[in-house]
Amino acid sequence: MASERPDRGESAGPVDGVDDADSGRAAFVAALRVRRNATWGLAAGLVLALAAFVLFVLVPGSRRSPALYVGLAFVLAMSTAGLVAFLLTLGRAVRLSRRL
Protein backbone atom coordinates (compact mmCIF):
# COMPACT_ATOMS: atom_id res chain seq x y z
CA MET A 1 0.00 0.00 0.00
CA ALA A 2 1.09 3.54 -0.65
CA SER A 3 1.00 4.59 3.00
CA GLU A 4 3.33 1.76 4.05
CA ARG A 5 6.03 2.37 1.42
CA PRO A 6 8.56 5.17 1.73
CA ASP A 7 8.52 7.90 -0.89
CA ARG A 8 11.11 7.85 -3.62
CA GLY A 9 13.15 10.60 -1.95
CA GLU A 10 13.19 8.90 1.45
CA SER A 11 15.26 5.94 2.40
CA ALA A 12 13.87 2.94 4.21
CA GLY A 13 15.92 3.94 7.27
CA PRO A 14 18.89 2.44 9.02
CA VAL A 15 19.46 -1.27 8.91
CA ASP A 16 19.78 -2.81 12.38
CA GLY A 17 19.97 0.66 13.92
CA VAL A 18 23.20 1.58 12.12
CA ASP A 19 23.32 3.76 9.04
CA ASP A 20 26.07 3.67 6.41
CA ALA A 21 27.97 6.70 7.76
CA ASP A 22 28.20 5.27 11.28
CA SER A 23 29.31 1.84 10.12
CA GLY A 24 31.96 3.43 7.89
CA ARG A 25 33.30 5.52 10.75
CA ALA A 26 33.26 2.54 13.07
CA ALA A 27 35.18 0.44 10.55
CA PHE A 28 37.69 3.27 10.06
CA VAL A 29 38.23 3.64 13.82
CA ALA A 30 38.54 -0.12 14.21
CA ALA A 31 41.05 -0.36 11.34
CA LEU A 32 43.21 2.34 12.92
CA ARG A 33 42.96 0.63 16.33
CA VAL A 34 42.11 3.92 18.02
CA ARG A 35 40.83 2.35 21.25
CA ARG A 36 44.00 0.27 21.70
CA ASN A 37 46.18 3.27 20.90
CA ALA A 38 44.32 5.42 23.42
CA THR A 39 44.79 2.76 26.08
CA TRP A 40 48.53 2.55 25.40
CA GLY A 41 48.76 6.33 25.36
CA LEU A 42 47.01 6.62 28.71
CA ALA A 43 49.28 4.00 30.23
CA ALA A 44 52.40 5.77 28.93
CA GLY A 45 51.14 9.13 30.16
CA LEU A 46 50.37 7.83 33.63
CA VAL A 47 53.77 6.14 33.92
CA LEU A 48 55.59 9.29 32.82
CA ALA A 49 53.56 11.51 35.17
CA LEU A 50 54.11 9.14 38.10
CA ALA A 51 57.84 8.97 37.39
CA ALA A 52 58.10 12.77 37.20
CA PHE A 53 56.08 13.13 40.40
CA VAL A 54 58.30 10.68 42.27
CA LEU A 55 61.50 12.18 40.86
CA PHE A 56 60.69 15.82 41.62
CA VAL A 57 58.39 15.66 44.66
CA LEU A 58 58.74 12.47 46.66
CA VAL A 59 62.52 12.16 46.72
CA PRO A 60 63.99 12.49 50.21
CA GLY A 61 65.06 16.02 51.05
CA SER A 62 62.62 17.64 48.66
CA ARG A 63 60.94 20.76 50.04
CA ARG A 64 58.33 21.01 47.33
CA SER A 65 54.66 20.72 48.15
CA PRO A 66 53.06 17.67 46.49
CA ALA A 67 49.79 19.59 46.14
CA LEU A 68 51.40 21.97 43.65
CA TYR A 69 52.40 19.13 41.35
CA VAL A 70 49.15 17.17 41.23
CA GLY A 71 47.75 19.45 38.53
CA LEU A 72 51.02 19.38 36.66
CA ALA A 73 51.09 15.58 36.79
CA PHE A 74 47.54 15.44 35.39
CA VAL A 75 48.40 17.77 32.50
CA LEU A 76 51.59 15.84 31.78
CA ALA A 77 49.74 12.51 31.81
CA MET A 78 46.93 13.67 29.53
CA SER A 79 49.18 15.45 27.04
CA THR A 80 51.52 12.47 26.85
CA ALA A 81 48.55 10.13 26.44
CA GLY A 82 47.21 12.21 23.57
CA LEU A 83 50.59 12.42 21.88
CA VAL A 84 51.29 8.69 22.14
CA ALA A 85 47.80 7.78 20.93
CA PHE A 86 48.15 10.18 18.00
CA LEU A 87 51.54 8.81 17.01
CA LEU A 88 50.38 5.19 17.23
CA THR A 89 47.28 5.96 15.17
CA LEU A 90 49.32 7.89 12.62
CA GLY A 91 51.76 5.00 12.30
CA ARG A 92 48.88 2.57 11.77
CA ALA A 93 47.32 4.86 9.16
CA VAL A 94 50.60 5.07 7.26
CA ARG A 95 51.04 1.29 7.31
CA LEU A 96 47.46 0.74 6.11
CA SER A 97 47.80 3.34 3.35
CA ARG A 98 51.02 1.73 2.09
CA ARG A 99 49.36 -1.68 2.03
CA LEU A 100 46.45 -0.33 -0.02
DSSP file (Angstrom, degrees, kcal/mol; ACC not computed):
  #  RESIDUE AA STRUCTURE BP1 BP2  ACC     N-H-->O    O-->H-N    N-H-->O    O-->H-N    TCO  KAPPA ALPHA  PHI   PSI    X-CA   Y-CA   Z-CA
    1    1 A M    >>        0   0    0      0, 0.0     4,-1.1     0, 0.0     3,-0.8   0.000 360.0 360.0 360.0 154.9    0.0    0.0    0.0
    2    2 A A  T 34  +     0   0    0      1,-0.2     3,-0.3     2,-0.2     0, 0.0   0.833 360.0  54.8 -66.3 -33.3    1.1    3.5   -0.7
    3    3 A S  T 34 S+     0   0    0      1,-0.2    -1,-0.2     3,-0.0     0, 0.0   0.713 108.1  49.9 -75.8 -18.0    1.0    4.6    3.0
    4    4 A E  T <4 S+     0   0    0     -3,-0.8    -1,-0.2     2,-0.1    -2,-0.2   0.680  98.2  77.3 -91.9 -19.7    3.3    1.8    4.0
    5    5 A R  S  < S-     0   0    0     -4,-1.1     2,-0.1    -3,-0.3     7,-0.0  -0.674  84.0-116.6 -92.0 144.6    6.0    2.4    1.4
    6    6 A P        -     0   0    0      0, 0.0     6,-0.1     0, 0.0    -2,-0.1  -0.449  36.3-102.4 -72.6 153.5    8.6    5.2    1.7
    7    7 A D    >   -     0   0    0      4,-0.1     3,-0.8    -2,-0.1    -5,-0.0  -0.199  35.4-102.6 -67.2 167.2    8.5    7.9   -0.9
    8    8 A R  T 3  S+     0   0    0      1,-0.2    -1,-0.1     3,-0.0     0, 0.0   0.841 121.6  50.2 -63.2 -32.9   11.1    7.9   -3.6
    9    9 A G  T 3  S+     0   0    0      2,-0.1     2,-0.3     0, 0.0    -1,-0.2   0.646 101.7  75.0 -80.8 -15.0   13.2   10.6   -2.0
   10   10 A E  S <  S-     0   0    0     -3,-0.8     2,-0.2     2,-0.0     0, 0.0  -0.717  75.6-132.9-100.1 147.8   13.2    8.9    1.5
   11   11 A S        -     0   0    0     -2,-0.3    -4,-0.1     1,-0.1    -2,-0.1  -0.516  26.6-111.2 -90.5 166.7   15.3    5.9    2.4
   12   12 A A        -     0   0    0      1,-0.3    -1,-0.1    -2,-0.2    -2,-0.0   0.594  64.7-111.5 -73.7  -9.8   13.9    2.9    4.2
   13   13 A G        -     0   0    0      2,-0.0    -1,-0.3     4,-0.0     2,-0.0  -0.409  53.2 -28.7 105.1 176.8   15.9    3.9    7.3
   14   14 A P        -     0   0    0      0, 0.0     2,-0.5     0, 0.0     3,-0.4  -0.341  58.0-125.0 -69.2 147.3   18.9    2.4    9.0
   15   15 A V  B >  S-A   18   0A   0      3,-1.0     3,-1.9     1,-0.2    -2,-0.0  -0.824  90.1 -10.3 -92.6 125.9   19.5   -1.3    8.9
   16   16 A D  T 3  S-     0   0    0     -2,-0.5    -1,-0.2     1,-0.3     3,-0.1   0.776 126.5 -62.7  56.0  29.8   19.8   -2.8   12.4
   17   17 A G  T 3  S+     0   0    0     -3,-0.4     2,-0.5     1,-0.2    -1,-0.3   0.541 117.7 101.0  78.6   6.8   20.0    0.7   13.9
   18   18 A V  B <   -A   15   0A   0     -3,-1.9    -3,-1.0     4,-0.0    -1,-0.2  -0.986  56.9-154.5-127.2 125.2   23.2    1.6   12.1
   19   19 A D     >  -     0   0    0     -2,-0.5     4,-2.1    -5,-0.2     5,-0.2  -0.438  34.9 -99.2 -91.3 174.4   23.3    3.8    9.0
   20   20 A D  H  > S+     0   0    0      1,-0.2     4,-2.0     2,-0.2     5,-0.2   0.859 119.5  53.4 -62.2 -38.5   26.1    3.7    6.4
   21   21 A A  H  > S+     0   0    0      1,-0.2     4,-2.2     2,-0.2    -1,-0.2   0.915 110.5  46.6 -65.9 -42.4   28.0    6.7    7.8
   22   22 A D  H  > S+     0   0    0      1,-0.2     4,-2.6     2,-0.2    -1,-0.2   0.905 112.5  48.8 -67.2 -40.9   28.2    5.3   11.3
   23   23 A S  H  X S+     0   0    0     -4,-2.1     4,-2.1     2,-0.2    -1,-0.2   0.856 111.3  51.1 -68.9 -32.3   29.3    1.8   10.1
   24   24 A G  H  X S+     0   0    0     -4,-2.0     4,-2.1    -5,-0.2    -2,-0.2   0.916 112.2  45.8 -67.8 -43.5   32.0    3.4    7.9
   25   25 A R  H  X S+     0   0    0     -4,-2.2     4,-2.8     2,-0.2     5,-0.2   0.911 112.5  51.1 -65.0 -41.5   33.3    5.5   10.7
   26   26 A A  H  X S+     0   0    0     -4,-2.6     4,-2.4     1,-0.2    -2,-0.2   0.898 110.9  47.9 -63.7 -40.2   33.3    2.5   13.1
   27   27 A A  H  X S+     0   0    0     -4,-2.1     4,-2.4     2,-0.2    -1,-0.2   0.883 112.0  50.5 -67.0 -38.0   35.2    0.4   10.5
   28   28 A F  H  X S+     0   0    0     -4,-2.1     4,-1.8     2,-0.2    -2,-0.2   0.925 112.4  45.9 -65.0 -45.2   37.7    3.3   10.1
   29   29 A V  H  X>S+     0   0    0     -4,-2.8     5,-1.8     1,-0.2     4,-0.5   0.895 114.0  49.2 -64.8 -40.7   38.2    3.6   13.8
   30   30 A A  H ><5S+     0   0    0     -4,-2.4     3,-0.7    -5,-0.2    -2,-0.2   0.892 109.2  52.1 -66.5 -39.1   38.5   -0.1   14.2
   31   31 A A  H 3<5S+     0   0    0     -4,-2.4    -1,-0.2     1,-0.2    -2,-0.2   0.855 111.5  46.6 -66.1 -34.3   41.1   -0.4   11.3
   32   32 A L  H 3<5S-     0   0    0     -4,-1.8    -1,-0.2    -5,-0.2    -2,-0.2   0.532 105.3-132.3 -84.3  -5.6   43.2    2.3   12.9
   33   33 A R  T <X5 +     0   0    0     -3,-0.7     4,-2.3    -4,-0.5    -3,-0.2   0.908  43.4 164.7  56.1  46.9   43.0    0.6   16.3
   34   34 A V  H  >< +     0   0    0     -5,-1.8     4,-2.5     1,-0.2     5,-0.2   0.888  68.8  52.2 -63.9 -41.8   42.1    3.9   18.0
   35   35 A R  H  > S+     0   0    0     -6,-0.2     4,-1.9     2,-0.2    -1,-0.2   0.922 112.0  45.6 -63.4 -43.8   40.8    2.3   21.2
   36   36 A R  H  > S+     0   0    0      1,-0.2     4,-2.4     2,-0.2    -1,-0.2   0.910 113.3  50.4 -64.4 -42.0   44.0    0.3   21.7
   37   37 A N  H  X S+     0   0    0     -4,-2.3     4,-2.5     1,-0.2    -2,-0.2   0.879 109.3  50.9 -65.1 -37.9   46.2    3.3   20.9
   38   38 A A  H  X S+     0   0    0     -4,-2.5     4,-2.4     2,-0.2    -1,-0.2   0.882 109.7  50.8 -66.2 -37.6   44.3    5.4   23.4
   39   39 A T  H  X S+     0   0    0     -4,-1.9     4,-2.2     2,-0.2    -2,-0.2   0.931 112.4  45.5 -65.4 -45.3   44.8    2.8   26.1
   40   40 A W  H  X S+     0   0    0     -4,-2.4     4,-2.5     1,-0.2    -2,-0.2   0.895 112.8  51.9 -64.1 -39.7   48.5    2.5   25.4
   41   41 A G  H  X S+     0   0    0     -4,-2.5     4,-2.5     2,-0.2    -2,-0.2   0.910 109.5  48.7 -63.2 -42.6   48.8    6.3   25.4
   42   42 A L  H  X S+     0   0    0     -4,-2.4     4,-2.5     2,-0.2    -2,-0.2   0.904 111.5  49.9 -64.6 -41.1   47.0    6.6   28.7
   43   43 A A  H  X S+     0   0    0     -4,-2.2     4,-2.2     2,-0.2    -2,-0.2   0.926 112.5  46.8 -62.9 -44.4   49.3    4.0   30.2
   44   44 A A  H  X S+     0   0    0     -4,-2.5     4,-2.4     1,-0.2    -2,-0.2   0.901 112.8  50.1 -64.8 -40.7   52.4    5.8   28.9
   45   45 A G  H  X S+     0   0    0     -4,-2.5     4,-2.5     2,-0.2    -2,-0.2   0.906 111.0  47.9 -64.5 -42.3   51.1    9.1   30.2
   46   46 A L  H  X S+     0   0    0     -4,-2.5     4,-2.5     2,-0.2    -1,-0.2   0.896 112.1  49.6 -66.4 -39.7   50.4    7.8   33.6
   47   47 A V  H  X S+     0   0    0     -4,-2.2     4,-2.4    -5,-0.2    -2,-0.2   0.928 113.2  46.4 -64.7 -44.5   53.8    6.1   33.9
   48   48 A L  H  X S+     0   0    0     -4,-2.4     4,-2.4     2,-0.2    -2,-0.2   0.917 113.9  47.8 -64.8 -43.2   55.6    9.3   32.8
   49   49 A A  H  X S+     0   0    0     -4,-2.5     4,-2.4     2,-0.2    -2,-0.2   0.905 113.0  48.4 -64.9 -41.3   53.6   11.5   35.2
   50   50 A L  H  X S+     0   0    0     -4,-2.5     4,-2.6     2,-0.2     5,-0.2   0.907 111.8  49.5 -65.4 -41.7   54.1    9.1   38.1
   51   51 A A  H  X S+     0   0    0     -4,-2.4     4,-2.5     2,-0.2    -2,-0.2   0.912 112.8  46.8 -63.9 -42.3   57.8    9.0   37.4
   52   52 A A  H  X S+     0   0    0     -4,-2.4     4,-2.5     2,-0.2     5,-0.3   0.898 112.2  51.0 -66.2 -40.0   58.1   12.8   37.2
   53   53 A F  H  X>S+     0   0    0     -4,-2.4     4,-2.2     2,-0.2     5,-1.3   0.931 113.9  43.6 -62.9 -45.9   56.1   13.1   40.4
   54   54 A V  H  <5S+     0   0    0     -4,-2.6     5,-0.5     3,-0.2    -2,-0.2   0.916 115.7  48.8 -65.7 -42.8   58.3   10.7   42.3
   55   55 A L  H  <5S+     0   0    0     -4,-2.5    -2,-0.2    -5,-0.2    -1,-0.2   0.897 123.6  28.1 -65.9 -42.1   61.5   12.2   40.9
   56   56 A F  H  <5S+     0   0    0     -4,-2.5     8,-0.2    -5,-0.2    -1,-0.2   0.675 133.9  22.4 -97.4 -18.2   60.7   15.8   41.6
   57   57 A V  T  <5S+     0   0    0     -4,-2.2    -3,-0.2    -5,-0.3     7,-0.2   0.786 119.5  43.8-117.7 -45.6   58.4   15.7   44.7
   58   58 A L  S   <S+     0   0    0     -5,-1.3    -3,-0.1    -4,-0.2    -4,-0.1   0.444  79.1 115.1 -92.1   0.9   58.7   12.5   46.7
   59   59 A V  S >  S-     0   0    0     -5,-0.5     3,-1.7     1,-0.1    -4,-0.0  -0.433  80.6 -93.9 -67.7 145.0   62.5   12.2   46.7
   60   60 A P  T 3  S+     0   0    0      0, 0.0    -1,-0.1     0, 0.0     3,-0.1  -0.325 111.0  26.2 -60.9 139.4   64.0   12.5   50.2
   61   61 A G  T 3  S+     0   0    0      1,-0.3     2,-0.3    -3,-0.1    -2,-0.1   0.411  85.1 139.3  89.3  -1.6   65.1   16.0   51.0
   62   62 A S    <   -     0   0    0     -3,-1.7    -1,-0.3    -5,-0.1    -5,-0.1  -0.591  35.7-168.1 -77.8 135.3   62.6   17.6   48.7
   63   63 A R        +     0   0    0     -2,-0.3     2,-0.2    -3,-0.1    -1,-0.1   0.253  48.6 117.4-104.9  10.8   60.9   20.8   50.0
   64   64 A R        -     0   0    0     -8,-0.2    -2,-0.1    -7,-0.2     3,-0.0  -0.514  69.4-116.6 -80.7 146.7   58.3   21.0   47.3
   65   65 A S    >>  -     0   0    0     -2,-0.2     3,-1.0     1,-0.1     4,-0.6  -0.708  13.1-146.9 -82.1 126.3   54.7   20.7   48.2
   66   66 A P  H >> S+     0   0    0      0, 0.0     3,-0.8     0, 0.0     4,-0.7   0.804  95.5  66.9 -62.5 -27.6   53.1   17.7   46.5
   67   67 A A  H >> S+     0   0    0      1,-0.2     4,-0.6     2,-0.2     3,-0.5   0.830  94.9  56.7 -63.6 -31.1   49.8   19.6   46.1
   68   68 A L  H <> S+     0   0    0     -3,-1.0     4,-0.5     1,-0.2    -1,-0.2   0.780 108.5  46.9 -70.2 -25.5   51.4   22.0   43.6
   69   69 A Y  H <X S+     0   0    0     -3,-0.8     4,-2.6    -4,-0.6    -1,-0.2   0.486  87.7  82.9 -99.1  -3.7   52.4   19.1   41.3
   70   70 A V  H <X S+     0   0    0     -4,-0.7     4,-2.0    -3,-0.5    -1,-0.2   0.943  97.0  43.9 -65.2 -45.8   49.1   17.2   41.2
   71   71 A G  H  X S+     0   0    0     -4,-0.6     4,-2.3     1,-0.2    -1,-0.2   0.899 113.8  50.9 -63.8 -40.6   47.7   19.4   38.5
   72   72 A L  H  X S+     0   0    0     -4,-0.5     4,-2.6     1,-0.2    -2,-0.2   0.897 108.8  51.4 -63.9 -40.2   51.0   19.4   36.7
   73   73 A A  H  X S+     0   0    0     -4,-2.6     4,-2.5     2,-0.2    -1,-0.2   0.891 109.6  50.6 -64.0 -39.0   51.1   15.6   36.8
   74   74 A F  H  X S+     0   0    0     -4,-2.0     4,-2.6     2,-0.2     5,-0.2   0.938 112.1  46.1 -64.1 -46.8   47.5   15.4   35.4
   75   75 A V  H  X S+     0   0    0     -4,-2.3     4,-2.5     1,-0.2     5,-0.3   0.912 113.7  49.2 -62.9 -42.6   48.4   17.8   32.5
   76   76 A L  H  X S+     0   0    0     -4,-2.6     4,-2.1     2,-0.2     5,-0.2   0.913 112.4  48.2 -62.8 -43.0   51.6   15.8   31.8
   77   77 A A  H  X S+     0   0    0     -4,-2.5     4,-2.3    -5,-0.2    -2,-0.2   0.928 114.8  44.1 -64.3 -45.6   49.7   12.5   31.8
   78   78 A M  H  X S+     0   0    0     -4,-2.6     4,-2.3     2,-0.2    -2,-0.2   0.889 114.7  47.7 -71.2 -38.5   46.9   13.7   29.5
   79   79 A S  H  X S+     0   0    0     -4,-2.5     4,-2.2    -5,-0.2    -1,-0.2   0.899 114.2  47.1 -69.8 -38.1   49.2   15.4   27.0
   80   80 A T  H  X S+     0   0    0     -4,-2.1     4,-2.8    -5,-0.3     5,-0.3   0.906 111.2  52.3 -66.6 -40.6   51.5   12.5   26.8
   81   81 A A  H  X S+     0   0    0     -4,-2.3     4,-2.4    -5,-0.2     5,-0.2   0.926 111.3  46.6 -60.6 -44.9   48.5   10.1   26.4
   82   82 A G  H  X S+     0   0    0     -4,-2.3     4,-2.4     2,-0.2    -1,-0.2   0.908 113.4  48.5 -63.8 -42.0   47.2   12.2   23.6
   83   83 A L  H  X S+     0   0    0     -4,-2.2     4,-2.5     2,-0.2    -2,-0.2   0.924 113.5  45.9 -65.4 -45.0   50.6   12.4   21.9
   84   84 A V  H  X S+     0   0    0     -4,-2.8     4,-2.6     2,-0.2     5,-0.2   0.924 113.9  48.8 -65.4 -43.8   51.3    8.7   22.1
   85   85 A A  H  X S+     0   0    0     -4,-2.4     4,-2.4    -5,-0.3     5,-0.2   0.911 112.3  49.4 -62.2 -41.8   47.8    7.8   20.9
   86   86 A F  H  X S+     0   0    0     -4,-2.4     4,-2.7    -5,-0.2    -2,-0.2   0.934 112.2  47.1 -61.9 -46.7   48.1   10.2   18.0
   87   87 A L  H  X S+     0   0    0     -4,-2.5     4,-2.4     2,-0.2    -2,-0.2   0.890 112.9  48.5 -65.9 -39.2   51.5    8.8   17.0
   88   88 A L  H  X S+     0   0    0     -4,-2.6     4,-2.1     2,-0.2    -1,-0.2   0.913 114.1  46.4 -65.4 -41.8   50.4    5.2   17.2
   89   89 A T  H  X S+     0   0    0     -4,-2.4     4,-2.5    -5,-0.2    -2,-0.2   0.895 112.1  50.8 -67.6 -40.0   47.3    6.0   15.2
   90   90 A L  H  X S+     0   0    0     -4,-2.7     4,-2.4     2,-0.2    -2,-0.2   0.920 109.9  50.2 -62.8 -43.8   49.3    7.9   12.6
   91   91 A G  H  X S+     0   0    0     -4,-2.4     4,-2.2     1,-0.2    -2,-0.2   0.901 111.4  48.4 -60.9 -40.9   51.8    5.0   12.3
   92   92 A R  H  X S+     0   0    0     -4,-2.1     4,-2.6     2,-0.2    -2,-0.2   0.899 110.4  51.6 -65.7 -40.7   48.9    2.6   11.8
   93   93 A A  H  X S+     0   0    0     -4,-2.5     4,-2.4     2,-0.2    -2,-0.2   0.901 110.0  49.0 -63.7 -40.9   47.3    4.9    9.2
   94   94 A V  H  X S+     0   0    0     -4,-2.4     4,-2.1     2,-0.2    -2,-0.2   0.929 111.8  48.6 -64.7 -44.5   50.6    5.1    7.3
   95   95 A R  H  X S+     0   0    0     -4,-2.2     4,-1.7     1,-0.2    -2,-0.2   0.916 113.5  47.1 -62.9 -41.9   51.0    1.3    7.3
   96   96 A L  H  X S+     0   0    0     -4,-2.6     4,-1.8     1,-0.2    -1,-0.2   0.893 111.3  51.0 -66.7 -38.6   47.5    0.7    6.1
   97   97 A S  H  < S+     0   0    0     -4,-2.4    -1,-0.2     1,-0.2    -2,-0.2   0.866 109.7  50.2 -68.4 -34.2   47.8    3.3    3.3
   98   98 A R  H  < S+     0   0    0     -4,-2.1    -1,-0.2     1,-0.2    -2,-0.2   0.865 109.3  51.8 -69.6 -34.9   51.0    1.7    2.1
   99   99 A R  H  <        0   0    0     -4,-1.7    -2,-0.2     1,-0.3    -1,-0.2   0.847 360.0 360.0 -70.1 -33.1   49.4   -1.7    2.0
  100  100 A L     <        0   0    0     -4,-1.8    -1,-0.3    -5,-0.1    -2,-0.2   0.485 360.0 360.0 -78.6 360.0   46.4   -0.3    0.0
